[in-house]
Amino acid sequence: MAKPTIAGNRTGRKLGQRVKNKKMKASSRQWLQRHINDPYVQRAQLEGYRARAAFKLLEIDEKHSILKGARRIIDLGAAPGSWSQIAAKVTGSTDDDIRVAAIDFLEMTQLPGVKILQLDFLDPSAPAQLIEAVGGTPDLVISDMAAPTTGHHRTDHLRTMHLCEVAAQFAVEVLGEGGHFLAKTFQGGTERDLLNMLKRHFKQVVHVKPASSRAESVEMFLLAKGFKGRQAEPDVTEA
Ligand SMILES: C[S@@+](CC[C@H](N)C(=O)[O-])C[C@H]1O[C@@H](n2cnc3c(N)ncnc32)[C@H](O)[C@@H]1O
């Protein structure tokens, strides 16, 4: 896959545009203004990605090389689908030979080579359905899941951390040896128990903040590389 450069505005569209609609709420106007002036949004449109989030995955991959050689990928919290687009490309997934399974409770427009489940990942049937959909042992589990915001910061934070923990548990149950796990988390939010569990099961565990993740956002990514396999020591929580 040709690797796009990460920074800069190559769309030819002017940055620094202002939204003047006075009928809009100030917060909506600010959001829209930031969105249309965001070089990653413009690049996503230019390069045919469904979301600017594509560049977070590409940038993490540029530094940590997690996509190369991936044969089957599970994408958690996948809508609108830019990570799935990349996953389908790197695995060579086609509708005749599906190698990417994606889940989101939001509706997602079909993508060639991607089996989409419209389902809550926390639904007890989700793990089995994902494994069946991806058609074999995955070597990469990626999660960009963020809980819908309630406006209560602490609640939102805890819900997204819970999603990260459940995704990590799923990864250690399904990944093939040598596989990788990438998940959205929050700065200062990763629980020590979760980090310890991942360190027991993976050769390397790091936090990553790609440049395309907005500086003002507390979003970070947790990357666990080199799954040791299920013969690794039992998962005992430390006292
Ligand atoms: C930041 S977006 C993902 C963007 C995606 N990586 C892309 O490249 O297009 C986070 C997604 O997580 C989904 N999500 C949050 N909680 C979920 C859950 N429990 N089950 C399934 N999807 C969930 C949301 O609906 C949302 O679409």
The ligand as an ORCA input file, in Angstrom:
! r2SCAN-3c Opt
* xyz 0 1
  C     -14.419      7.420     16.420
  S     -15.673      6.434     15.737
  C     -14.787      5.256     14.780
  C     -14.199      5.784     13.504
  C     -13.625      4.673     12.642
  N     -12.385      4.130     13.228
  C     -13.308      5.106     11.254
  O     -12.140      5.067     10.872
  O     -14.230      5.464     10.503
  C     -16.152      5.457     17.128
  C     -17.280      4.498     16.832
  O     -17.415      3.592     17.931
  C     -18.754      3.159     17.930
  N     -19.071      2.511     19.202
  C     -19.019      3.034     20.445
  N     -19.411      2.132     21.348
  C     -19.715      0.992     20.673
  C     -20.182     -0.287     21.058
  N     -20.433     -0.588     22.338
  N     -20.387     -1.223     20.108
  C     -20.167     -0.917     18.805
  N     -19.707      0.283     18.374
  C     -19.491      1.233     19.304
  C     -19.532      4.441     17.689
  O     -20.835      4.171     17.229
  C     -18.643      5.137     16.644
  O     -19.121      4.908     15.348
*
